[in-house]
Amino acid sequence: MDKNNPYYIYTIVFHSTDSNQNISVSHENDMKESMHLLDPSIRDILPALEFVMNLPRYLYDYYKFLDSESSCANVELLSAEYDNSHIIQLIPDFQLEVFLEAAKYHEDLIVISDFCNDDVYTVCKKAREKVPIIGVKKLNEELLNECWKSLRPIDDDGELLKMENIEDTHKFNLLNERKIVLLPGVFLSRRIGRDMKFQEEASKSNCLEYIVANEIFKYKVMLNTILIFDKNYQSCDCTGETQVQELLKKSNKEALDNSDFSVVITFPGVPKEQIRYGSSKQEINECELRAIRILGTHRAISRNGIVIELEKASLELFSLVAEMEKKCTDGTNNKHVWDLLRKFGKMIGCLLNEYTISIIKKAKDITIFSNIPIGLAILEDEELPIQCYKPLSYRPLLPLTIQVQQELKKTPQHYIGKGKEIKILFAECINNDDRNKFVFNESEGVYKRLKCMFGEHELYYCHAYKLETLIEFIGRHQDADILYISAHGHYEKKYNKAGIMVGEDFWMAENDMKFPPLVILSACHTGPRGIGAVNIADFIIKNGAIAVLSTFIPVNARRNKMLMLRLFFYINEARNGSTRYETMSELWSGVVATNAIYEIIMESEELQKWIRGKNTYGITRIDELNKRLAGSIDGHNSYSVTVNLIKEMLRQERSDEKFKSILNGDNYFPESFFYQFIGSPENILVYNKIFEDAADLELI
């Protein structure tokens, strides 16, 4: 371990038959034996990936914190940890020498595929004399235990740091294949000295999701109980043992009510279009399932979360998503769209059980590895889709080779909150002509409002009539935080590709270029999923963006304008000190959950005129409605509460019959549901005390 880097770095070298190893996100490749386009080279090293994920991630994996001698400082340290994943570098053998020369930090362990020739081992040994180099066939439980001992960090005197609470006699079980999903619970249970007990309990359970969720929840409750107790103890006068015990009991109850965890869902499957195009097999193989499980577990370990594995999505489910995407255009039957959302939710619900549903409802946030937008599902006994009450991030599974490579690298965290001066790029790609007048004016309205919010020193504008202008604009501002692209979306049916029009140029962002951390695609159907289209959003993630906001469907320019302004309003609120949301995924979930009023009033110009008019007391109705809504809506009920309040206001004005066709029977279109964040919006931080303090000290 490098003393300047607290994380362990593992490198796995695989034998590649592809001389460039730059696998395109397209249907034109030679991986047709795989449903999810998994390169055979990666299949050979899946045991190595599982082995490495059993090893320590960083220094603190060697310590047991929550014991009788734990200080509150230790607990605060644990509660502040965020996204601590294994750093695993997958390197094709033909790139090895170049990689080893350019590496910023030295690896702690190198594993070589058995299909590599002897020269690979020689190259590694020459470049990294002191680094252990192991072949995949030699990986076993005995070696795992040896690695835990040999990887112990060295103190300032050059001595091996003692594993203070993980004794040298401690045994580490090698968890692989199906059992690998236990690892998130193992890493946490080890901190409280019960990892072996936890694994014993898991071996007797028929529901691994439940046993892991229970273990992680107990850990979180224990952590929060200590923090709450310490805070309460400092502010009260506890003079006796009885009072202390009462305070502890009270703190524990509060912790039980306020503890949660992250959830990772893996849901394989591809639409029939992809199979028809001949780029995917109809049946999924065991190697793919194993790779997808590795993806989910790696993310769950980093988030201290639970993996829920769903069976392969049916073609019927993809067809339903495709039908929703097709129906969701201006003038569609709104009630039919809501019926499709409920039908979709019923089908998703049938794939879950009572345990997994309870885990999802308890989750703090959800990451979904799938080509199916699960967040659209309206589960039984719910009014709105999952994404309205749970922050979501999507990770498409196609092509699986690239998804594995991207996930195993450590995703950076990017801060755009208080104290940080941010840089926003606004790229207008719509021509200002008679044909585009309405859409251009709505987009221009967004720009003018953003200019008022952020000012010219933070907002940079470019009217890109040509593709080279847009690429040059992005390249010239590599220090940007946010890229906002206003464009027409375009779907090329012949090639099943979804991108944008930059003036008259069709663009998929396939270029070898770097994108800012946050990219917002203000355009129609830039990320459809039901038809399995190759899309621009996936390419932008491949080219370095942390998170991309895209759309499943064609969107209305005026609705989009309101939604984008609300998104930036809350971003600006965070920069002004609001602590309401901590991450972009939380912020976006809040925006969608509270967008009901704007979706409803957009159904009628007469309704818009009425709501913006004044009531008998001289108060603007929209202000009255927002005042009544404050504190009374959440992601579970925002539409019904909004509709009932509008009806109540109409009754008070003796106008009960007005707008009944809209307010009764789900006759409003929830367009904001059909936007999605892919990538890691949870790693775009809008409020974080550590980053805020660093910004105040001008450290970032």
N, C-alpha and C positions, 0 to 999 in steps of 0.2 A: 504493500500500500504506500502510495506517495504521500508524504507528510502534508503536502499542500492540497490534497484531495481526499476527503474522508470516505469516499465511495470506492468500493472494489470494482475493478474493471475486468471483465471476462471476454476473451476473444475466442471465437469458434471459427476454424478454417474449414471450408467445404470445397470439394472438388467440383469445378464448374466446366461444363462443356460449351458454355456460351462465352465467347471471347469478350463481350462487352458487359454482360450481366446487368444491362439496363432494360429490364423487362417492362414493356409498355403496358399501360392500362388500356388494353384494347382486346378485341376478339381475334386479332391476327397474330397468333402465336402458336407454338407447337406443344402446348401443354394440354392437349385435348383429352388426355386420359384422366383428367381431374375435373371435378365439378366446379371447384373454386380456383382453378388455375394455380395449383401448387407445383412448383418446379421440383423434379425428381432429386435435384442436388440438395434441396432443403430436407427432403424426407429422410435422407441418410443421417442427418445430425439431430433429429428430434430427441433421441435419448440424451444427447449432450446438453440440449437446452433444458430438459427436465433436471438433469444432474446439477447444473449450475444454479438453477432456481432453488435448490435445496441449500445452497451455500449462503454466507452472510452478504447482505447488501452493502452495509456500511458499518462503521465502528460500533455503533450502539447495539447492533445485533449480538454483541458479545456480553452484554450486561443484563442482569436481572435488576429491574428498577423498583418494582413494587413489593418491597419486603418490609420487615419491621423497622429497618433503619433508613428507609427511603425519606428523602427530604422533599418538601413541596416544590423546590426548584427542579428536581428530577421529574416530577409529575408535570409541571408546567412545560418542561422541555418536550416530554412525550406528547402532550396535548397540542403543541404547536407544530409537530412534524407534519409534513404535507407532501404527498406524492413521492415517496421514497421507494423507487423501483430498483431492481437489478439492472445494471448497465451491461448489456451483452452485445458485442459487436460481431456481426456475421460477415466474414471476409472470404471472397472467392480466392482460390489458391493463386490464380494468375496475377492478382493485385497485391499479394502479400508483401513483397519487398517494398513497394512504394508506400503501402500503408504503414509498415513498421518504421520507416524512415520519417514519415510525416506526423506520427502520433504525438500528441501533446503530453499525454501521461502514459507511463508504462503499464502494461497489463499485469494482473496478479495471477492469472492462470490462462494458459492457452490449450485448447482442446482441438485436435486435428482429426478430421474425418478419415476413416480407414481406407477410403477410396483415393486419398491424396498419395502422391509418390514420395519416396524417401527424401527428395530434395527439399520438400516443404519443411520437414523436421530440421534439416540442416540449416535452412534459412532462419528459422525461428531461434534455434540454439545460438547461432552466430550473433543475431541481433539482440537477444534477450538471455544472456548467460544465466542469470539468477532466477528467471521465471520458470515455474513448473510447466512442462509441456507433456501432454497426455493424449493418447489415442482413444477414440470412442470405445473400442472393445474392452479397454481396461477399467472403465467406469463401473464402480460397484459400491456397496455400502461401506466396506472397509476403507476404501479410498476416500469416501465422503468424510468419514471421521478423521482421517489423516489430514485432509485439506482444512477442516475446521481448526485443527491444531497448528498447522504450518502457516495458515493465513493470519494468525494472530498479529495485530499491529505491534510495532516496536516503539518503545518509549524513548525519551530524549537521551538516555544513556546507552541506547543500542540494545537494550534487553527486551525480550518478548514480554509484552504486556500481559499481566495475569488476567485470566478470565475469572474475575472476582466471584461471580455467582454461577458461572457455568464451569463446573469443575472439570478437571482433566479426564475424569472417569465418565463424564456425561456421554451418553450414546445418542447419535443422530441416526434416525431411520431414513432410508432413502425412499422418498415418496415419488412415484411416477405413474404414468398412464392415468387411470380414473382417480387414484388417490392423491394426485397432485393438487386437486382442488382444496385439500385440507391445509395446504401451506400457509394461506393467510392467517388461519387460526393458530397454526403451530408457531409462527413468528411472534404472535402476541402472547400466547400461553407460555412460551419460554420465558418471557419477561417476569412472569409471576410464578415461575418454577413448577408449572403443571403441564408442560408439553407432552410428557409421556402419558400422563393420566388422560389428557385430552385425546390422544391418539388411541388409547385403549377404549375410551368411550365411543369414539368414532367407528372403531372396528365392529361394534355391536349394533350400530345404527343402520336403519334402512334408508335414511334420508340425510345424506351428507350436508345438503344445504342448511337443514335445520340445525344440525349439530355444530356447524361452523358459525352460523348466525348466533346461536346461543352463547358460544364461547366468546365471540367478539363483543357481543352486547354486554356480557358480564365484565369483560375487560374495560369497556367504555364506561360502564356504571361505576366501577371501582375507581377509575381515573377521575371521573367527575365528582364522585363523593368526596374524595380527598381535597379537590380544589374548592368545592362549595363549602365543605367543613372549615377549611383554613380561612376562607373569606369571612364566614359567619363568626368563627371563633375570635377573629381579630376585632370584630365590631360589637362583641357582647361581653358581659361579665359572667363567665362560667366559674363558679367557685367550688363546685363539688362534682364527684364522679357521676352522680345521677343526672345533673344538668349537662355534662359532657355527653353522656350516652343519649340523652334526649336530642341534643343538637346533632349528634351523629346520625340518629334515626331520621331526623328531619332532613338532613343533607342527603341521605341515601334515597329518600322518597323523591326529593327534587331531582336527583340524578336519574332515577328510574324514569321520570316523566320527560326528561330532556336529553336522553342519550339516544343516538341513532348510529347508522353506519352506511357505508356506500355499498351499492350492488352492481355487479357486472353480469350482464346477460349475453350468452352466446346463442345464436339462432341461425344455423346454416341453411342453405338452400339458394337456388337461382330460379329466375322466371323461365317460362317455356320459350320465350324469344331467344334467350341465350343458347338453349339447347338446340333450337331450330336453326340458329346461325351456325351450328356445328362447332362452337367453341368450348362447349362443356359437356361432360357426360351427365346422364340423367341420374345415376346413382352415386352417392358419396362413398368414398373409401375410408378405411380406418386411419390412414396417415393424415388425411384432411381433418378428421374429427380430432385426432391427437394434436395437430397443429393449432386448431381453433381453441381447444382446451388450454393449450399453452398460452395463447393470446389472452384469454379471459383470466387465467390464474395470475399471469404476470401483472396485469392491470389491477387485479384484486389485492395482490400483495402490496402494491404501491399505495393503494387507497385504504388499506386495512379493511377490506370489504369481503363480500360473499360472491361466489360464482354460482349462477343459475344456468344450467345447461338445458336448452330446449331441443326437442327432436327437429329433424329437417322440416322446413316450411313446405307445405304442399303447393302444387301449382295453382290450386284453387285460391289459396291465400294471395299469391302474387297477382292472379287475375282480378281479385277484388281490389287490390291496391291500384292496379292499372285502370280499373273501371272508375275508381274515385278520381284518379288523376285526369281521366278523360271527361268525366262529368263536371269537374270543377272549373267551369268557364263561366263568363258573364251570361246571365240569363238562364242558368241551370235551375233545376227544381231543388230548392234549398232543403225541403223536407227529405227528399231522396238522399241528399248528401249526409244528413244526420242519421238516416236509417242505415246507410252504408257504414258509417263510423261505428254504430252500435253493433251491426252484424260483424264487422271486423273485430270489435272488442269481444264479442261472444266466441269467435273462433280462436282468438288468442287465449281467452279465459279457459277454453277446453284443454289447452296445452299446459296449463298451470294446475297446481293442487293447492289445498288450503294452506300448506306451509309456505309455498313460494309466493302466493298472493299476500299473505301476512308479512313476509319479508319485504316485498315490493312496497307495500303501504307504509312500512316502518322506515324505509330507506331515506337517507339524507339526499342522495343523488344516484343516478343510474347511468351507466355506460353500456351501450348496446353494440355488440359486434354482430352485424347482420346486414343483409340487403333489404330487409323488411323494416319499415318504420313503425316499430312497436308502439312508439309514443302516441300514435293516432288512436290507439284502442280505447274505447269507452268500456271499462270493465263493468260487470254486474254490480248493481247498487251504486254506481257512480253516474254523475250527470255529465262530466266532461272527460276528455282524453287524459291519459296518464301524464302527458307532457305539460298539462296545465297546473298540476300540483306537485310534480317532481322535476327538478332540473335534469335535463337529459343531454347526453352527447352520443352521436352516432359514429361508429367506425365500420364503414363498408368492408365486406370480406373479399371483394374482387379487386385485383388479383391477390390471392392469398399470400403469395411469395413476398410481394411488396408490403402487405399489411404486417407480416411477421417481422420484416426488417425494420419497419418504422416503429412498431410497438416496443421492440427490444432496446432501442436507443432511449436514453432518458429525455423525456419531453421537457423542454425548458418552461419556466414560469415567467410570465411577462406582466408587469404592473402598469396600470394606467389610471391609478387613483390619485388621492390627495397628495400634493407636494411634487408630483411628477408632471413636468411640462410635456405634453404629447404632441405628436405630429400626425395630422390626418391628411391623406391624399384623396381628393375628390376627382374622379375621372369620368367625365361626361362623354359617352360614346354614341349618343343619339343626335342625329343631324337636326339642326334647327330649320325645318322647312314646313310647308303646309301639311304634308302627310303626317308629320310627327308633332304637330303644334301642341296638341293636348298633353301628350306624354312628356315632351320637352319642358313645357311650362310647369308641370307638376314636379319634375326633377329639379328644375331651377328654383322652385319654391323650397325644396329641401336644402339646397345649397345656401340660399339666402338666410334661412333660419340658422343653419350651422355656423354661418359667418358671424351672426349675432352672438351665438353661444360661445364660440371659441376664438374668434378674431383671426386676422390675417397672419399673425405670427405662428399660428398652430394649424391653419387650414390652407392647403395648397390645391389650386384648381388647374385642371387641364381639359380642354375640349378636344378630344381625340377623334378626329374624323377618319384617321387611318391607323392601322395596327402598329406600324413602326413608331408612331407618335406616342401611343399608350405604353409600348414596351420601353421606349426611351424615358418616359416620365417616371415609370416605376423604377427603372435602373438608376435614375439620377437621384432618387430619394430612398436609398437603401436603409436609412435610419428611421423610416416611418414606422409608426405604431399601428395605424389603421389604414386600410385601402378600401375606399367606397367606389364601386363601379356601377354607374347607371347605364344600362344598355337594354337593347331588345334581346330576349332569349331566342334561340333558334334550335329547332330539333331537325336533324337530317335523318329522315326515316330510313332511307336506303342503307345507311351505314350504322343506324341506331346510335347516333351521337347527339348529345345535347351540349350546346355552348352558347356563346353570345355573338352578336354582330357589333363589330367596332367600325362604325360607319357602314361601309359595304363589305367589310371583311369578316368572314366567319372565323371564330377563334375558340380553341379548346384549352389554351394555356399549356400546350405540350412543350413549349420552348424550355430550354435549359436556363432557367432564371430563378432569382430569389424573390419571394413575396414577403410582405410585412407579416407580423404575427397574427393580426386579425384582418380578415378580408370579408367584406359584405357585398354580395352580388345582388344588386337591386335590379332584377331582371326576371323574366318569365322562365319557368321550368328549366332551371340550371342544374337540378339534381334529381330528376325523376327516378323512381326505383321499381315501379311495377313492371316496366317494360325492359328493365335490365340495361338501360342506355349507358354507354360510356359517357362521362360528363366532366365538365370543366371544374366543378367543385373538387372532385377527387384528384385531378391533376394539380390544382393549387396546393392541396395538402402535401402531395408528393414533392412539390417544389418549395417546401419549407414553411408554409403558413402553419400556425398552431391551431387555428380554428377558422372555419369558413361558414358563413350563413348563406344558404341557398334555398331554392324553392322547388317543390314537387310539380307545380301547376302554373298555368298562365295567371298573372296577377293583375289586378286593377290598379292603374297608376295612382289614383287618388287615395285608395285604401292603403297602398304601399307607402305613399307619402306620410300619412298619419302614423303608420306603424314605425317607419324609420325615424321620424321625429321623436316619437315616444322612446325608442331605443336610445337615441343620442341624448335625450333629456335626462334619462337615468344615469347614463355614463357621465354626463356633466354634473349631475347631483353628487355622484360618488367623488368626483374630483373636487367638489366644494365641501367635502367632509361627511357626506351621508354614509352611514354604516348599515343601511338597509340590506344591501346585497354584498357578498364577498367575492363572488366569481361571475364571469360572464354567463355561465350556464344558469346560475340562480337568477341573474338579472333578466335574462331572456324569458325564463319561465314566468317571472313576475309580469313582464310586459304582455305576454300572450294571455295569461290568466285574467288580467284586468283590461283587456281590449274589447270586452263585450259591448260596452256602450257605443264604441265607434263602429263595430261591425253591424250593430242593430240599426243605428240611425242612417247608415249608408244605403239602406234598402229603399229609401224614399226621400226625394228632395223636399216634399211637404213635411215629413217628419224632421228633417234637418232644420228646416225653417222654424218649425214649432219649438224644437228643443233649444235653439239659439235665441228664441224670443224671450220676453219677460213675462213672469206670472203676475197675478193681481197685486202682489206686494212690491212689484218693481224689481224683482230679482231675476237674473237670467236663469232659465230653467236648467241649462247645462251645469251652472254653478250649484244650483239647489240639488240636482241629482248627484253630482260629485260629492257634495257635503254629506248627503244621506248615505252614499255608498261607502264613505270613508270608514274603515274598520269593520264593515259588515259583509265584505266579500272575500273569497279566497279562490284558489284554483279548483275547488270542488263545486262551487255554486254561483260563480259570477254571472252567468247568463240568466238563470232563473231569478236571482235577486234583482238584477237590473231590470228585467222585464216586469216584475211585480211592482217595483218602485215607479216605473213609468206609468203603469196602469193606475197606481194609486194617485199619482199626480194628475192624471186625466180625470179620474173620478172626482177629485177635489175641485176641478174646474168644470165638472158636469159635462165632460166630453168623452164618456165611456166608449162610445162607438168608434171613435177615431183610431185608425191604425190597427184595427182588430185583425186584419188579414196578415199583418206582419207579426204582431205580438202573440198571436195564437198559432200553435202548431209548428213551431221551429221554422218559421218562414224568414230566416235571416242566414246569411252565408258566413261561416266562420273561417274566412280566408287565412287569418294568421296561424291557424292550425297547420297549414301546409307549407310552412317554412321549417327548415331544419338546420341545426348546427352540426357539422361534422368535424372530426378532429378532437381537440381537447379544450373546449371552451372553459372547463373548470380550471385550466391553467392560465387563463387570462384573468388576472386578479384586479378587481375594482376597489376592494378594501382589504387591507392587510396591515396590521399594526407594525410588523417587522419592516415591511417595505416602506410604510409611511414614515417611520422613524429614520430609515436610511435616506429617504428623499429629503427630509428636513435637514439632514446633515450633509446633503449633496453627495451622497455615496453612490447614488444611481442617477 
